[in-house]
Amino acid sequence: MNYDEHVLGGIITYPLSILIASLLKYYLAVPFQLSFIAMILGYAFYVLGSDLPDMDHPDALIHRGTKPLVAVAMGTSAFLKFSGISITEYEWANLTIAWGIASLFAFASWYVFSAVIPKHRGIIHSVSFAIIYGLLSFAITVYGLGLKFGEGLFVGFAAFMGYLLHLILDKHIKLI
Ligand SMILES: [Zn+2]
């Protein structure tokens, strides 16, 4: 399936995740907290998850869209590391040199990113990665954004479900 189908699949099936989460909450007492913010973030992580596994395809939009973000993030963190150092005694030159070094890191990360991503429909297209994505989303929302446990639990669940949806639509469900 292509990008449009995966993302549209995520956009339209989100209510199913709300339904399953509600049933788990009411019948099995899973402590999901379906607050407004949790459901909005859940939607975002769900739809992102519905296309995320194609990260391992070099031509996929999500792969190509992520590379510049990774490069900028790498370049920026390299700049933060080098900006404190007075590389030369000429203050007017130091900023440019620090950014020069940073841009080399960003440039290199472009190729490192392509090299470390496993082959298409390898391990990234697996239920294990769906679980990892769910756990990461939980950690980001609870520890990064300061949401409550039950809210983060729902976001993590929605993220997992979105990722799982991708594997189902690909008809490519394997554990590892
Ligand atoms: Zn796929």
Residues whose N, C-alpha, C, O or C-beta is under 5 A from the ligand:
A	BS01	ZN	P53 D54 D170
